[in-house]
């Protein structure tokens, strides 16, 4: 998906924002009340009176039929279910955690027969969207009832930060269990975490977390979470975290003195997601392609932190900057608390394993043009020497 996601729990209700005054009529199609915006119909389960019955346009009926057929083909459940046999998923921990079983396929690995970072990021994306079908059926319906709140306030969910830690890359043909769940992040945010573990050994190979907040789509300013939204999603929050970060590190903006630059990057049609924005996996590809090939031959990415600033569209021209950090990883973390076994620093400091085998890069993607450059995403990657 794009860097600024227009959906968090319910893809339907958060895919776009429509002002309240655009509502043209309410009508009834096959006994279902429908609200139409600019000739497009959105189904809404409720009863209507005779005074509300009006002639609906052919375009609205066609759109409503198309949406119904799409949902039928997607086989989206109408009720919360504990087992999803079609998508190899189950609900655990009392219905608040989703686990999906996947197999690493041949097109998801590189020359070394291990899963690529791109494949891992895609697994996380597919996993959480699939959970939406199974876990959040009822919550989606409830939030849809409050669509007027969203339209009047122009609020959307956006992801502001993501961290991925790869302790070991999955191998070709390996069966993996991908877990995901949500939790609170501060007073007005939401956190989504993931764990990827080997089905055979039970060892956790990948950990990831992301932070979500609400933003006003028109002013582009962050907003407090409405109480009605908080009341709907908070029962689904759990306290477990994929890993702890001792102190959130600020990623500083690179300037023109960056060591490596890749300019004039233009999105292709295949880079766009369902919201017509550049997929965030493409951002990572642009970032990593700027690193010298000789370095990539000797080092393997073990951790990545991304701070999203804005989305990127098909007409934008992008520049990728990166710079190796002069301060060693050991010096950067020597004064930090490393008692938490789930943190990267704690792993690196075990048994004196904190020598020169780790390197770090700072990254920046920005939109260039006649005007001042606009940041898309800042990033920081940590690499370990290949064995």
DRENGUKE-713009 format. One line per 2 residues: number of its first residue (from 0); their letters; for each residue x, y, z of C-alpha. Coordinates in steps of 0.05 Angstrom, whole numbers, plus 32768, in hexadecimal, padded with zeros to 4 digits. Each point is the difference from the previous one (the first is absolute). Layout:
REM residues N
NUM	A	X Y Z ~ ...
This chain:
REM residues 387
0	XX	8000 8000 8000 ~ 8015 8049 7FFE
2	XX	8026 8023 8037 ~ 7FC2 8024 8018
4	XX	7FCC 7FC9 8004 ~ 7FB8 8011 7FF4
6	XX	7FEB 7FC2 8027 ~ 800F 7FE1 8043
8	XX	7FC8 7FD2 8015 ~ 7FCD 8006 7FC9
10	XX	8018 8008 7FB8 ~ 7FBA 8012 7FE7
12	XX	7FF1 803A 802F ~ 8046 801E 8000
14	XX	8013 7FFB 7FB7 ~ 7FEC 8048 7FF1
16	XX	7FDF 803C 8020 ~ 7FBF 801F 7FE7
18	XX	7FE6 8043 801B ~ 7FBD 7FFC 8023
20	XX	7FDF 8031 7FD0 ~ 800C 7FD1 7FC5
22	XX	7FC7 7FD2 8018 ~ 7FCA 8004 7FCA
24	XX	7FCA 7FD0 8015 ~ 7FED 7FC3 8028
26	XX	7FDC 7FC9 7FDD ~ 7FF1 7FB6 8006
28	XX	801A 7FC9 7FD3 ~ 7FE7 7FB9 800E
30	XX	7FEC 8014 8046 ~ 8044 801E 8012
32	XX	8008 8049 8010 ~ 8035 8021 7FD4
34	XX	8024 8043 8006 ~ 8018 801C 7FBE
36	XX	803B 802F 7FF7 ~ 800A 8020 7FBC
38	XX	7FDA 7FC8 7FDD ~ 8023 7FC7 8027
40	XX	7FD9 7FD6 8031 ~ 8019 7FE5 8042
42	XX	7FD6 7FC9 8021 ~ 7FE9 800D 8047
44	XX	7FD4 7FCF 8027 ~ 7FC4 8025 801D
46	XX	7FB6 8007 7FF5 ~ 7FE1 8039 7FD7
48	XX	7FBD 8021 7FFE ~ 7FD5 800C 7FC3
50	XX	8013 8049 7FFE ~ 8049 7FED 7FF6
52	XX	7FF2 7FD7 7FC2 ~ 8019 8022 7FC2
54	XX	8014 7FEB 7FBA ~ 8049 7FE9 8000
56	XX	802C 800C 7FC4 ~ 8016 7FC6 7FD3
58	XX	8049 8011 800F ~ 7FF4 7FF7 804B
60	XX	7FDE 7FBD 7FF7 ~ 8039 7FE9 7FD3
62	XX	8034 8016 8033 ~ 7FDA 7FDE 8039
64	XX	7FFC 7FC0 7FD9 ~ 804A 8002 7FEF
66	XX	8012 800A 804A ~ 7FD4 7FC6 8014
68	XX	801F 7FD2 7FCC ~ 8046 8014 8015
70	XX	7FF2 7FEF 8049 ~ 7FE2 7FBE 7FEB
72	XX	803E 7FEE 7FD8 ~ 802D 8015 803A
74	XX	7FD9 7FD1 802D ~ 8001 8032 8039
76	XX	7FDE 7FE4 803E ~ 7FC0 8021 8019
78	XX	800E 7FEB 8048 ~ 803E 7FFB 802A
80	XX	8020 7FBB 7FF9 ~ 8036 7FDB 8026
82	XX	801A 7FD8 7FC4 ~ 800C 801A 7FB9
84	XX	800D 7FC1 7FD7 ~ 8005 8024 7FBE
86	XX	8038 802E 8018 ~ 8021 7FCE 8030
88	XX	7FF1 802C 803C ~ 7FE7 7FF6 8047
90	XX	7FED 802F 8039 ~ 8025 7FF8 8042
92	XX	8003 801F 8046 ~ 7FB5 8007 8008
94	XX	7FF4 801E 7FBB ~ 8032 803A 8000
96	XX	803C 7FE1 7FDD ~ 8003 7FE5 7FB9
98	XX	802F 7FC9 7FE9 ~ 800A 7FEE 7FB7
100	XX	8029 7FC5 7FE5 ~ 8028 800F 7FC1
102	XX	8035 7FDE 7FD6 ~ 803D 8024 7FE5
104	XX	7FFA 7FF6 7FB4 ~ 8035 8000 7FCB
106	XX	7FEF 8046 7FE6 ~ 8007 801C 8047
108	XX	804A 7FEE 8008 ~ 8040 801B 7FE3
110	XX	803F 7FE0 7FE6 ~ 8013 7FE7 8045
112	XX	7FBC 7FDB 8005 ~ 7FE9 802B 803B
114	XX	7FC4 802D 8001 ~ 800D 8047 7FE7
116	XX	7FEF 803C 802B ~ 7FCB 8013 7FCC
118	XX	7FDE 7FBC 800B ~ 8001 8008 804B
120	XX	7FE0 8045 7FFC ~ 7FCB 7FE5 7FD1
122	XX	7FF1 7FC8 8031 ~ 7FF4 8032 8037
124	XX	7FD2 8028 7FD4 ~ 7FD7 7FC5 7FE9
126	XX	7FFC 7FE4 8046 ~ 7FE1 803D 8020
128	XX	7FCF 800C 7FC6 ~ 7FEA 7FB7 8005
130	XX	7FF5 8009 804B ~ 7FD0 8039 7FF0
132	XX	7FD2 7FCE 7FDD ~ 7FFE 7FD0 803B
134	XX	8008 8028 8040 ~ 7FE3 8044 7FF1
136	XX	7FBF 7FEE 7FDD ~ 7FD5 8019 8038
138	XX	802C 803C 8010 ~ 8000 8014 7FB6
140	XX	7FB4 7FFF 7FFF ~ 7FFE 802A 803F
142	XX	8030 8033 7FE6 ~ 7FDA 8005 7FBE
144	XX	7FC3 8016 8029 ~ 8029 803D 8013
146	XX	8016 8011 7FB9 ~ 7FE1 8046 8007
148	XX	8033 800E 8037 ~ 8039 7FF0 7FD2
150	XX	7FE3 8026 7FC5 ~ 7FF2 803F 8029
152	XX	8044 8000 8022 ~ 8028 7FE6 7FC5
154	XX	8026 7FD0 802D ~ 8029 7FC6 7FE5
156	XX	8031 7FCE 801E ~ 8049 8009 7FEE
158	XX	803E 7FD9 8012 ~ 8038 802D 8019
160	XX	8036 7FCF 8013 ~ 8014 7FB8 7FF2
162	XX	8038 7FD4 801B ~ 8015 7FBC 7FE6
164	XX	8035 7FD3 8020 ~ 8019 7FC2 7FDB
166	XX	8025 7FD0 802E ~ 8003 7FCB 7FCA
168	XX	7FE4 7FFE 7FB9 ~ 7FCD 7FC9 7FF0
170	XX	8018 7FCE 7FCC ~ 7FDF 7FE6 7FC1
172	XX	7FC9 7FCE 800F ~ 7FFE 800F 804A
174	XX	7FBB 8001 8021 ~ 7FF7 8040 8029
176	XX	7FCD 8018 8033 ~ 7FF1 804A 7FFB
178	XX	7FDD 801F 803D ~ 7FE3 8046 8003
180	XX	7FDA 8028 8034 ~ 7FF1 8048 8015
182	XX	800B 8028 803F ~ 8000 8047 801A
184	XX	8037 8031 7FEF ~ 7FFE 803C 802E
186	XX	7FBE 8025 800A ~ 7FEB 8008 7FB8
188	XX	8026 7FCB 7FD9 ~ 7FFA 7FB6 7FEE
190	XX	8038 7FCD 7FFA ~ 8000 7FC4 7FD3
192	XX	8034 7FCA 800C ~ 8016 7FC1 7FDB
194	XX	8029 7FC2 800F ~ 8018 7FCF 7FCB
196	XX	8018 7FBD 801B ~ 8014 7FBE 7FE2
198	XX	7FC9 7FCC 8005 ~ 8033 7FC9 8009
200	XX	802F 801E 8035 ~ 7FD1 8034 801E
202	XX	8039 8032 7FFD ~ 7FED 8049 7FF4
204	XX	8023 8017 7FC1 ~ 7FE1 8045 7FF4
206	XX	7FE1 8034 802E ~ 7FDC 803F 7FE9
208	XX	7FD7 8039 801C ~ 7FDD 803D 7FE4
210	XX	7FE0 803E 801D ~ 7FBD 801C 7FE7
212	XX	7FDE 8043 800E ~ 7FC5 8026 7FE5
214	XX	800A 803A 7FD1 ~ 7FD3 8035 7FE1
216	XX	8003 7FF2 7FB6 ~ 7FF5 8049 7FEC
218	XX	802E 8025 8031 ~ 8033 7FC6 8003
220	XX	8004 800A 804B ~ 7FFE 7FC8 8033
222	XX	7FC0 7FFB 8028 ~ 7FE9 7FE4 8042
224	XX	7FDC 7FBD 7FFB ~ 7FB5 800B 8004
226	XX	7FE1 7FDE 803D ~ 7FD1 7FD7 7FD4
228	XX	803C 7FE2 7FDC ~ 8026 7FF4 8040
230	XX	7FC4 7FDC 801E ~ 7FFB 7FD2 7FC4
232	XX	8049 7FEB 7FF9 ~ 801A 8001 8047
234	XX	7FE1 7FBC 8013 ~ 802D 7FE1 7FCA
236	XX	8040 801B 801E ~ 8032 7FD2 8023
238	XX	803F 8012 8027 ~ 8030 7FD0 7FDE
240	XX	8036 8021 7FD5 ~ 802A 7FE1 7FCA
242	XX	803E 8022 801C ~ 8011 803B 802B
244	XX	8028 803B 7FEA ~ 8027 801C 803B
246	XX	7FFF 8049 7FE8 ~ 7FDE 8013 7FBE
248	XX	8038 801B 7FD5 ~ 7FF6 803F 7FD7
250	XX	8014 7FF8 7FB7 ~ 8022 803F 7FE9
252	XX	7FF1 801D 7FBB ~ 8038 7FF7 7FCD
254	XX	8017 803C 7FD9 ~ 8023 8009 7FBE
256	XX	8040 7FE5 801F ~ 7FE6 7FB9 7FFE
258	XX	8034 7FCE 7FE8 ~ 7FD3 7FDC 7FCF
260	XX	7FC7 801B 7FD5 ~ 7FD0 7FE1 7FCF
262	XX	7FD7 8035 7FDC ~ 7FC8 8004 7FCD
264	XX	7FDB 7FC3 801A ~ 7FBB 7FFB 7FE1
266	XX	7FC9 7FD1 8019 ~ 7FE6 7FCC 7FCF
268	XX	7FB8 7FE9 7FFB ~ 8014 7FBF 8022
270	XX	8019 8028 803C ~ 7FBB 801C 8011
272	XX	7FD1 7FE3 8035 ~ 7FB4 8000 8005
274	XX	8000 804A 8015 ~ 802A 8013 7FC3
276	XX	803C 8010 802C ~ 8045 7FE0 7FFC
278	XX	8003 7FC0 8028 ~ 802C 8008 803E
280	XX	8028 7FC2 7FEC ~ 8017 8028 7FC4
282	XX	801A 8035 8030 ~ 802D 7FCD 8020
284	XX	8019 7FE8 7FBC ~ 8012 8047 7FED
286	XX	8025 8009 8042 ~ 8028 7FC0 7FFB
288	XX	8012 8009 7FB7 ~ 8026 8040 8012
290	XX	8030 7FD9 802C ~ 8040 7FEB 7FDB
292	XX	7FFC 7FB9 7FE4 ~ 8043 7FED 801E
294	XX	7FE5 800D 8045 ~ 7FC2 7FD6 7FF3
296	XX	802B 7FC6 7FEB ~ 8020 7FFD 8045
298	XX	7FC8 8017 802E ~ 7FB8 7FEA 800E
300	XX	7FC9 802E 801B ~ 7FEC 7FEF 8047
302	XX	7FD6 803B 8015 ~ 7FDA 8039 7FDF
304	XX	7FDC 803C 801C ~ 7FD3 802C 7FD4
306	XX	7FE0 8043 8010 ~ 7FCA 8012 7FCE
308	XX	7FF4 8048 7FEC ~ 7FD1 7FFF 7FC5
310	XX	7FE7 7FD4 7FC7 ~ 801D 7FFC 7FB9
312	XX	7FD6 8000 7FC1 ~ 800D 7FE8 7FB9
314	XX	8012 8046 7FE7 ~ 8036 800E 8034
316	XX	804A 7FFE 7FF3 ~ 8027 7FE3 803A
318	XX	8047 8006 8019 ~ 8020 7FCD 802E
320	XX	8039 8015 802F ~ 8029 7FD6 8030
322	XX	803C 8009 802C ~ 8028 7FCE 802B
324	XX	8002 8013 8049 ~ 8046 8011 8019
326	XX	7FEF 7FEE 8048 ~ 8006 7FB6 800C
328	XX	7FC4 7FD8 8016 ~ 8025 7FEE 8040
330	XX	800C 8049 8012 ~ 7FB8 8012 7FF0
332	XX	7FE3 7FCC 802F ~ 8033 7FF9 8037
334	XX	7FDA 802E 8030 ~ 7FBC 7FE1 7FF2
336	XX	7FDA 7FCE 802A ~ 8009 7FBC 7FDF
338	XX	7FDE 7FD4 8033 ~ 7FC4 7FF3 7FD4
340	XX	800C 7FBF 7FDB ~ 7FD2 8014 7FC7
342	XX	8028 803D 7FEC ~ 8034 8000 7FCA
344	XX	8035 8020 802D ~ 7FF9 7FC8 8033
346	XX	800D 7FCC 7FCA ~ 803D 8024 7FE6
348	XX	8020 8008 8044 ~ 7FF9 7FB7 8013
350	XX	8043 7FDC 8007 ~ 8026 803E 7FE8
352	XX	7FDE 7FFC 7FBC ~ 8005 804B 7FF3
354	XX	803E 8008 7FD6 ~ 8008 8021 7FBC
356	XX	7FD1 7FCD 7FE0 ~ 7FC6 8031 8002
358	XX	7FF7 803F 7FD6 ~ 7FC8 8033 7FFB
360	XX	7FE5 802E 7FC9 ~ 7FD2 803C 8002
362	XX	7FCF 8008 7FC7 ~ 7FD2 8034 7FE2
364	XX	7FCD 7FFD 7FC8 ~ 7FE6 8043 7FE7
366	XX	7FD7 801C 7FC7 ~ 8027 802F 7FD4
368	XX	7FE8 8034 7FCF ~ 7FFA 804B 7FF4
370	XX	7FEA 800C 8048 ~ 8024 7FEE 8040
372	XX	800C 7FB6 8009 ~ 7FCC 7FDC 802B
374	XX	8013 7FC6 802D ~ 7FDE 7FBD 7FF3
376	XX	8023 7FD4 8034 ~ 803D 8001 802C
378	XX	8022 7FBE 800F ~ 8038 7FDF 8027
380	XX	801B 7FBB 7FF0 ~ 802F 7FD4 8028
382	XX	8029 7FCB 7FDD ~ 802A 7FC5 8018
384	XX	8039 7FDF 7FDC ~ 7FED 7FC1 7FDB
386	X	801D 7FC0 801B
